Amino acid sequence: MRTIPASELIVNGDGTVFHLHMRPDQLAQKVILVGDPGRVPMVSGRFSEIECSGGNREFVWATGRYRNDRMTVLSTGIGSDNIDIVMNELDALVNVDLETRRPRSDRNSLTIVRLGTSGALQADIELGSFVMSSWSIGIDPLARFYKGAGTVCATAVEEAFMKHMGWPANLSRPYVIESSSMLRRRFEPIASVGFTLSAPGFYAPQGRWLTLEPEIADFIPRLESFEYNGRRITNIEMESSSIGMLSALMGHQAITVCLIIAQRHAQLSDVDYTGAMDTMVASALACLAD
């Protein structure tokens, strides 16, 4: 069995993984991911008890109990590059012996729910509504660095998307991943089913034009008009595809649920969404708890 070199899996002197500063015993099987470190207290504040907490840079976490369930809430920061760090270190915590640096023969599966914010594409999706990502299209390059990613992605949807968009050859090939069906059933009572686009940036990669013109000038209208087997692209954010792709490869169950804070079709946004986010957190915790 392969022994992972110290330069590949960096373990701190206190036995924690390098970026998250967390030990295996401090991680619950149910993990809630949030982008903003300031959102961790919003989630953990609903726990009946907090067992332990910690953090490093943008990665802030707390583990405790909600009702009778042990859960961890962890902030990821923004983007697929941070998700690459978070997902690999979470997987190492449950599937690698950090002392011997060897992968465990009996793999453990985490339940991972990202609670985030997003912009709606379709006119009938209202500000303040909740959308769960049944499918995600990643236009970031992360999947192409992992062997076997093609085996968990929907190639036919990728081809249809690229053809519809007139996808430029100089951009990374998009990848499409399906979320956990088990988690979709859990969140059906509170969120509509979405087909989410995950972008590698907030501005040009999402069709925004400030002082630099995007490569695809009519990006948003093209996204709005794409359809595959009756599915429309509903919203844009920056993490659901990378979480879904890495979870599928690693054997974890994952889904993203987002609060809609921008309406790209109507060109509207809501910057005062703390109350709506708190409502989504409360509803999501109830859905996740056994």
LINPEDA-V140831 format. One record per pair of residues at least 24 apart in sequence whose C-alpha atoms are under 10 Angstrom apart, sorted by sequence separation. I is the first residue (numbers start at 1). GAP is how many residues later the second one is. If there is no record, write none. Layout:
i=(I & I)
gap=(GAP & GAP)
This chain:
i=(35 & 36 & 37 & 47 & 58 & 137 & 152 & 153 & 154 & 174 & 236 & 257 & 26 & 27 & 34 & 35 & 47 & 87 & 150 & 152 & 153 & 174 & 235 & 26 & 27 & 34 & 59 & 149 & 150 & 152 & 197 & 236 & 26 & 34 & 44 & 59 & 150 & 235 & 257 & 26 & 33 & 44 & 144 & 149 & 235 & 236 & 32 & 43 & 44 & 143 & 144 & 235 & 22 & 31 & 43 & 44 & 141 & 142 & 143 & 144 & 206 & 22 & 42 & 43 & 140 & 141 & 143 & 144 & 206 & 21 & 22 & 31 & 40 & 41 & 139 & 140 & 141 & 142 & 143 & 195 & 206 & 21 & 22 & 30 & 40 & 139 & 140 & 141 & 142 & 143 & 195 & 205 & 20 & 21 & 22 & 27 & 28 & 39 & 40 & 138 & 139 & 140 & 141 & 202 & 20 & 21 & 26 & 27 & 28 & 39 & 40 & 138 & 139 & 140 & 202 & 19 & 20 & 21 & 26 & 27 & 28 & 37 & 39 & 138 & 139 & 195 & 196 & 197 & 201 & 202 & 19 & 20 & 22 & 26 & 27 & 28 & 37 & 38 & 137 & 138 & 139 & 194 & 195 & 196 & 197 & 198 & 199 & 200 & 201 & 18 & 19 & 20 & 21 & 22 & 26 & 36 & 37 & 76 & 137 & 138 & 193 & 194 & 195 & 196 & 197 & 198 & 199 & 200 & 19 & 20 & 21 & 22 & 30 & 31 & 32 & 33 & 34 & 35 & 36 & 37 & 73 & 75 & 136 & 137 & 138 & 194 & 195 & 196 & 197 & 198 & 199 & 200 & 19 & 20 & 21 & 22 & 29 & 30 & 31 & 32 & 33 & 34 & 35 & 36 & 37 & 71 & 72 & 73 & 74 & 136 & 137 & 194 & 195 & 196 & 197 & 198 & 199 & 224 & 20 & 28 & 29 & 30 & 31 & 32 & 33 & 34 & 35 & 36 & 73 & 135 & 136 & 137 & 193 & 194 & 195 & 196 & 197 & 198 & 199 & 224 & 28 & 29 & 30 & 31 & 32 & 33 & 34 & 35 & 36 & 135 & 136 & 192 & 196 & 197 & 198 & 199 & 27 & 28 & 29 & 30 & 31 & 32 & 33 & 34 & 35 & 134 & 135 & 136 & 196 & 197 & 198 & 221 & 27 & 28 & 33 & 34 & 35 & 133 & 134 & 135 & 171 & 196 & 197 & 198 & 220 & 221 & 26 & 27 & 28 & 133 & 134 & 135 & 196 & 220 & 26 & 27 & 133 & 134 & 27 & 35 & 132 & 133 & 134 & 168 & 35 & 168 & 134 & 167 & 33 & 134 & 166 & 132 & 133 & 165 & 132 & 33 & 165 & 20 & 165 & 20 & 132 & 20 & 131 & 132 & 165 & 166 & 208 & 130 & 131 & 165 & 207 & 80 & 84 & 132 & 133 & 134 & 135 & 136 & 137 & 138 & 139 & 140 & 141 & 142 & 164 & 165 & 206 & 31 & 81 & 83 & 84 & 131 & 132 & 133 & 134 & 135 & 136 & 137 & 138 & 139 & 140 & 141 & 164 & 80 & 81 & 130 & 131 & 132 & 133 & 134 & 135 & 136 & 137 & 138 & 139 & 140 & 165 & 196 & 79 & 80 & 81 & 129 & 130 & 131 & 132 & 133 & 134 & 135 & 136 & 137 & 138 & 139 & 140 & 161 & 164 & 165 & 179 & 80 & 129 & 130 & 131 & 132 & 133 & 134 & 135 & 136 & 137 & 138 & 139 & 161 & 164 & 178 & 179 & 194 & 196 & 27 & 80 & 129 & 130 & 131 & 132 & 133 & 164 & 177 & 178 & 194 & 130 & 131 & 132 & 133 & 177 & 179 & 180 & 193 & 194 & 20 & 29 & 131 & 140 & 161 & 176 & 177 & 179 & 192 & 19 & 20 & 24 & 27 & 28 & 139 & 160 & 161 & 175 & 176 & 177 & 178 & 179 & 191 & 192 & 18 & 19 & 22 & 23 & 24 & 26 & 27 & 113 & 125 & 160 & 161 & 174 & 175 & 177 & 178 & 180 & 190 & 191 & 21 & 22 & 24 & 25 & 112 & 160 & 176 & 177 & 179 & 180 & 187 & 191 & 20 & 24 & 25 & 111 & 176 & 177 & 179 & 187 & 19 & 20 & 23 & 24 & 113 & 157 & 175 & 178 & 183 & 184 & 187 & 18 & 22 & 23 & 24 & 111 & 112 & 157 & 177 & 182 & 183 & 184 & 17 & 24 & 43 & 111 & 156 & 157 & 180 & 181 & 182 & 183 & 184 & 16 & 17 & 24 & 180 & 181 & 182 & 183 & 184 & 24 & 120 & 179 & 180 & 181 & 17 & 23 & 121 & 179 & 180 & 17 & 39 & 120 & 121 & 178 & 179 & 180 & 16 & 39 & 119 & 178 & 179 & 118 & 119 & 9 & 10 & 29 & 30 & 31 & 32 & 33 & 34 & 35 & 118 & 9 & 29 & 30 & 31 & 32 & 33 & 34 & 35 & 36 & 118 & 17 & 29 & 30 & 31 & 32 & 33 & 34 & 35 & 16 & 28 & 29 & 30 & 31 & 32 & 33 & 34 & 35 & 9 & 15 & 27 & 28 & 29 & 30 & 31 & 32 & 33 & 34 & 15 & 9 & 11 & 119 & 10 & 11 & 9 & 191 & 11 & 190 & 10 & 153 & 4 & 9 & 152 & 153 & 191 & 3 & 4 & 8 & 152 & 190 & 191 & 3 & 4 & 152 & 189 & 190 & 6 & 150 & 152 & 153 & 189 & 4 & 5 & 135 & 137 & 149 & 152 & 153 & 187 & 3 & 4 & 5 & 136 & 149 & 151 & 152 & 187 & 190 & 3 & 4 & 135 & 140 & 143 & 151 & 186 & 187 & 189 & 2 & 3 & 4 & 121 & 122 & 136 & 137 & 138 & 139 & 140 & 142 & 143 & 146 & 149 & 150 & 187 & 188 & 2 & 3 & 121 & 136 & 138 & 142 & 146 & 149 & 186 & 187 & 1 & 2 & 122 & 123 & 133 & 136 & 138 & 140 & 141 & 148 & 186 & 187 & 1 & 121 & 122 & 132 & 133 & 138 & 139 & 140 & 143 & 147 & 185 & 186 & 1 & 121 & 122 & 131 & 132 & 136 & 137 & 138 & 139 & 142 & 143 & 146 & 186 & 1 & 120 & 121 & 131 & 136 & 137 & 138 & 142 & 183 & 135 & 136 & 137 & 183 & 134 & 135 & 136 & 138 & 133 & 136 & 137 & 138 & 132 & 133 & 136 & 125 & 135 & 136 & 122 & 124 & 125 & 134 & 121 & 122 & 123 & 133 & 121 & 122 & 120 & 121 & 122 & 120 & 121 & 119 & 120 & 121 & 118 & 119 & 120 & 118 & 119 & 120 & 80 & 117 & 118 & 119 & 79 & 80 & 81 & 117 & 118 & 136 & 79 & 80 & 117 & 118 & 135 & 136 & 79 & 80 & 116 & 117 & 133 & 134 & 135 & 78 & 79 & 116 & 133 & 134 & 78 & 79 & 116 & 132 & 133 & 134 & 78 & 116 & 132 & 133 & 114 & 115 & 131 & 132 & 133 & 114 & 131 & 132 & 113 & 130 & 131 & 132 & 130 & 131 & 114 & 129 & 130 & 131 & 113 & 128 & 129 & 130 & 112 & 128 & 129 & 130 & 112 & 127 & 128 & 129 & 126 & 127 & 128 & 126 & 127 & 128 & 112 & 125 & 126 & 127 & 128 & 111 & 126 & 127 & 110 & 125 & 126 & 109 & 120 & 125 & 117 & 118 & 119 & 120 & 121 & 124 & 110 & 111 & 112 & 113 & 114 & 115 & 116 & 117 & 118 & 119 & 120 & 123 & 125 & 126 & 109 & 110 & 111 & 112 & 113 & 114 & 115 & 116 & 117 & 118 & 119 & 120 & 121 & 122 & 123 & 124 & 127 & 128 & 108 & 109 & 110 & 111 & 112 & 113 & 114 & 115 & 116 & 117 & 118 & 119 & 120 & 121 & 122 & 123 & 124 & 127 & 128 & 107 & 108 & 109 & 110 & 111 & 112 & 113 & 114 & 115 & 116 & 117 & 118 & 119 & 120 & 121 & 122 & 123 & 127 & 107 & 108 & 109 & 110 & 111 & 112 & 113 & 114 & 115 & 116 & 117 & 118 & 119 & 120 & 121 & 122 & 107 & 116 & 117 & 118 & 119 & 120 & 121 & 128 & 119 & 120 & 121 & 127 & 130 & 120 & 128 & 129 & 130 & 119 & 120 & 128 & 119 & 120 & 127 & 128 & 119 & 130 & 129 & 128 & 83 & 84 & 87 & 91 & 95 & 83 & 87 & 91 & 117 & 82 & 83 & 86 & 87 & 79 & 80 & 81 & 83 & 84 & 88 & 78 & 79 & 80 & 83 & 84 & 87 & 88 & 91 & 78 & 79 & 80 & 82 & 83 & 87 & 91 & 117 & 78 & 79 & 80 & 81 & 91 & 116 & 77 & 80 & 84 & 88 & 115 & 76 & 79 & 80 & 83 & 87 & 116 & 87 & 115 & 116 & 115 & 115 & 114 & 113 & 113 & 113 & 112 & 111 & 35 & 35 & 33 & 71 & 69 & 71 & 67 & 71 & 66 & 67 & 69 & 70 & 66 & 69 & 68 & 69 & 32 & 34 & 66 & 67 & 68 & 30 & 31 & 32 & 33 & 66 & 67 & 32 & 65 & 66 & 42 & 46 & 39 & 42 & 43 & 46 & 42 & 46 & 39 & 43 & 47 & 39 & 42 & 43 & 46 & 42 & 43 & 39 & 43 & 32 & 32 & 32 & 32 & 31 & 30 & 30)
gap=(24 & 24 & 24 & 24 & 24 & 24 & 24 & 24 & 24 & 24 & 24 & 24 & 25 & 25 & 25 & 25 & 25 & 25 & 25 & 25 & 25 & 25 & 25 & 26 & 26 & 26 & 26 & 26 & 26 & 26 & 26 & 26 & 27 & 27 & 27 & 27 & 27 & 27 & 27 & 28 & 28 & 28 & 28 & 28 & 28 & 28 & 29 & 29 & 29 & 29 & 29 & 29 & 30 & 30 & 30 & 30 & 30 & 30 & 30 & 30 & 30 & 31 & 31 & 31 & 31 & 31 & 31 & 31 & 31 & 32 & 32 & 32 & 32 & 32 & 32 & 32 & 32 & 32 & 32 & 32 & 32 & 33 & 33 & 33 & 33 & 33 & 33 & 33 & 33 & 33 & 33 & 33 & 34 & 34 & 34 & 34 & 34 & 34 & 34 & 34 & 34 & 34 & 34 & 34 & 35 & 35 & 35 & 35 & 35 & 35 & 35 & 35 & 35 & 35 & 35 & 36 & 36 & 36 & 36 & 36 & 36 & 36 & 36 & 36 & 36 & 36 & 36 & 36 & 36 & 36 & 37 & 37 & 37 & 37 & 37 & 37 & 37 & 37 & 37 & 37 & 37 & 37 & 37 & 37 & 37 & 37 & 37 & 37 & 37 & 38 & 38 & 38 & 38 & 38 & 38 & 38 & 38 & 38 & 38 & 38 & 38 & 38 & 38 & 38 & 38 & 38 & 38 & 38 & 39 & 39 & 39 & 39 & 39 & 39 & 39 & 39 & 39 & 39 & 39 & 39 & 39 & 39 & 39 & 39 & 39 & 39 & 39 & 39 & 39 & 39 & 39 & 39 & 40 & 40 & 40 & 40 & 40 & 40 & 40 & 40 & 40 & 40 & 40 & 40 & 40 & 40 & 40 & 40 & 40 & 40 & 40 & 40 & 40 & 40 & 40 & 40 & 40 & 40 & 41 & 41 & 41 & 41 & 41 & 41 & 41 & 41 & 41 & 41 & 41 & 41 & 41 & 41 & 41 & 41 & 41 & 41 & 41 & 41 & 41 & 41 & 42 & 42 & 42 & 42 & 42 & 42 & 42 & 42 & 42 & 42 & 42 & 42 & 42 & 42 & 42 & 42 & 43 & 43 & 43 & 43 & 43 & 43 & 43 & 43 & 43 & 43 & 43 & 43 & 43 & 43 & 43 & 43 & 44 & 44 & 44 & 44 & 44 & 44 & 44 & 44 & 44 & 44 & 44 & 44 & 44 & 44 & 45 & 45 & 45 & 45 & 45 & 45 & 45 & 45 & 46 & 46 & 46 & 46 & 47 & 47 & 47 & 47 & 47 & 47 & 48 & 48 & 49 & 49 & 50 & 50 & 50 & 51 & 51 & 51 & 52 & 53 & 53 & 54 & 54 & 55 & 55 & 56 & 56 & 56 & 56 & 56 & 56 & 57 & 57 & 57 & 57 & 58 & 58 & 58 & 58 & 58 & 58 & 58 & 58 & 58 & 58 & 58 & 58 & 58 & 58 & 58 & 58 & 59 & 59 & 59 & 59 & 59 & 59 & 59 & 59 & 59 & 59 & 59 & 59 & 59 & 59 & 59 & 59 & 60 & 60 & 60 & 60 & 60 & 60 & 60 & 60 & 60 & 60 & 60 & 60 & 60 & 60 & 60 & 61 & 61 & 61 & 61 & 61 & 61 & 61 & 61 & 61 & 61 & 61 & 61 & 61 & 61 & 61 & 61 & 61 & 61 & 61 & 62 & 62 & 62 & 62 & 62 & 62 & 62 & 62 & 62 & 62 & 62 & 62 & 62 & 62 & 62 & 62 & 62 & 62 & 63 & 63 & 63 & 63 & 63 & 63 & 63 & 63 & 63 & 63 & 63 & 64 & 64 & 64 & 64 & 64 & 64 & 64 & 64 & 64 & 65 & 65 & 65 & 65 & 65 & 65 & 65 & 65 & 65 & 66 & 66 & 66 & 66 & 66 & 66 & 66 & 66 & 66 & 66 & 66 & 66 & 66 & 66 & 66 & 67 & 67 & 67 & 67 & 67 & 67 & 67 & 67 & 67 & 67 & 67 & 67 & 67 & 67 & 67 & 67 & 67 & 67 & 68 & 68 & 68 & 68 & 68 & 68 & 68 & 68 & 68 & 68 & 68 & 68 & 69 & 69 & 69 & 69 & 69 & 69 & 69 & 69 & 70 & 70 & 70 & 70 & 70 & 70 & 70 & 70 & 70 & 70 & 70 & 71 & 71 & 71 & 71 & 71 & 71 & 71 & 71 & 71 & 71 & 71 & 72 & 72 & 72 & 72 & 72 & 72 & 72 & 72 & 72 & 72 & 72 & 73 & 73 & 73 & 73 & 73 & 73 & 73 & 73 & 74 & 74 & 74 & 74 & 74 & 75 & 75 & 75 & 75 & 75 & 76 & 76 & 76 & 76 & 76 & 76 & 76 & 77 & 77 & 77 & 77 & 77 & 78 & 78 & 79 & 79 & 79 & 79 & 79 & 79 & 79 & 79 & 79 & 79 & 80 & 80 & 80 & 80 & 80 & 80 & 80 & 80 & 80 & 80 & 81 & 81 & 81 & 81 & 81 & 81 & 81 & 81 & 82 & 82 & 82 & 82 & 82 & 82 & 82 & 82 & 82 & 83 & 83 & 83 & 83 & 83 & 83 & 83 & 83 & 83 & 83 & 84 & 87 & 87 & 87 & 88 & 88 & 89 & 89 & 90 & 90 & 91 & 91 & 92 & 92 & 92 & 92 & 92 & 93 & 93 & 93 & 93 & 93 & 93 & 94 & 94 & 94 & 94 & 94 & 95 & 95 & 95 & 95 & 95 & 96 & 96 & 96 & 96 & 96 & 96 & 96 & 96 & 97 & 97 & 97 & 97 & 97 & 97 & 97 & 97 & 97 & 98 & 98 & 98 & 98 & 98 & 98 & 98 & 98 & 98 & 99 & 99 & 99 & 99 & 99 & 99 & 99 & 99 & 99 & 99 & 99 & 99 & 99 & 99 & 99 & 99 & 99 & 100 & 100 & 100 & 100 & 100 & 100 & 100 & 100 & 100 & 100 & 101 & 101 & 101 & 101 & 101 & 101 & 101 & 101 & 101 & 101 & 101 & 101 & 102 & 102 & 102 & 102 & 102 & 102 & 102 & 102 & 102 & 102 & 102 & 102 & 103 & 103 & 103 & 103 & 103 & 103 & 103 & 103 & 103 & 103 & 103 & 103 & 103 & 104 & 104 & 104 & 104 & 104 & 104 & 104 & 104 & 104 & 105 & 105 & 105 & 105 & 106 & 106 & 106 & 106 & 107 & 107 & 107 & 107 & 108 & 108 & 108 & 109 & 109 & 109 & 110 & 110 & 110 & 110 & 111 & 111 & 111 & 111 & 112 & 112 & 113 & 113 & 113 & 114 & 114 & 115 & 115 & 115 & 116 & 116 & 116 & 117 & 117 & 117 & 118 & 118 & 118 & 118 & 119 & 119 & 119 & 119 & 119 & 119 & 120 & 120 & 120 & 120 & 120 & 120 & 121 & 121 & 121 & 121 & 121 & 121 & 121 & 122 & 122 & 122 & 122 & 122 & 123 & 123 & 123 & 123 & 123 & 123 & 124 & 124 & 124 & 124 & 125 & 125 & 125 & 125 & 125 & 126 & 126 & 126 & 127 & 127 & 127 & 127 & 128 & 128 & 129 & 129 & 129 & 129 & 130 & 130 & 130 & 130 & 131 & 131 & 131 & 131 & 132 & 132 & 132 & 132 & 133 & 133 & 133 & 134 & 134 & 134 & 135 & 135 & 135 & 135 & 135 & 136 & 136 & 136 & 137 & 137 & 137 & 138 & 138 & 138 & 139 & 139 & 139 & 139 & 139 & 139 & 140 & 140 & 140 & 140 & 140 & 140 & 140 & 140 & 140 & 140 & 140 & 140 & 140 & 140 & 141 & 141 & 141 & 141 & 141 & 141 & 141 & 141 & 141 & 141 & 141 & 141 & 141 & 141 & 141 & 141 & 141 & 141 & 142 & 142 & 142 & 142 & 142 & 142 & 142 & 142 & 142 & 142 & 142 & 142 & 142 & 142 & 142 & 142 & 142 & 142 & 142 & 143 & 143 & 143 & 143 & 143 & 143 & 143 & 143 & 143 & 143 & 143 & 143 & 143 & 143 & 143 & 143 & 143 & 143 & 144 & 144 & 144 & 144 & 144 & 144 & 144 & 144 & 144 & 144 & 144 & 144 & 144 & 144 & 144 & 144 & 145 & 145 & 145 & 145 & 145 & 145 & 145 & 145 & 146 & 146 & 146 & 146 & 146 & 147 & 147 & 147 & 147 & 148 & 148 & 148 & 149 & 149 & 149 & 149 & 150 & 150 & 151 & 152 & 155 & 155 & 155 & 155 & 155 & 156 & 156 & 156 & 156 & 157 & 157 & 157 & 157 & 158 & 158 & 158 & 158 & 158 & 158 & 159 & 159 & 159 & 159 & 159 & 159 & 159 & 159 & 160 & 160 & 160 & 160 & 160 & 160 & 160 & 160 & 161 & 161 & 161 & 161 & 161 & 161 & 162 & 162 & 162 & 162 & 162 & 163 & 163 & 163 & 163 & 163 & 164 & 165 & 165 & 165 & 166 & 169 & 170 & 171 & 172 & 175 & 176 & 177 & 203 & 204 & 210 & 214 & 216 & 217 & 218 & 218 & 219 & 219 & 219 & 219 & 220 & 220 & 221 & 221 & 222 & 222 & 222 & 222 & 222 & 223 & 223 & 223 & 223 & 223 & 223 & 224 & 224 & 224 & 232 & 232 & 235 & 235 & 235 & 235 & 236 & 236 & 238 & 238 & 238 & 239 & 239 & 239 & 239 & 240 & 241 & 242 & 242 & 249 & 252 & 253 & 256 & 257 & 258 & 259)
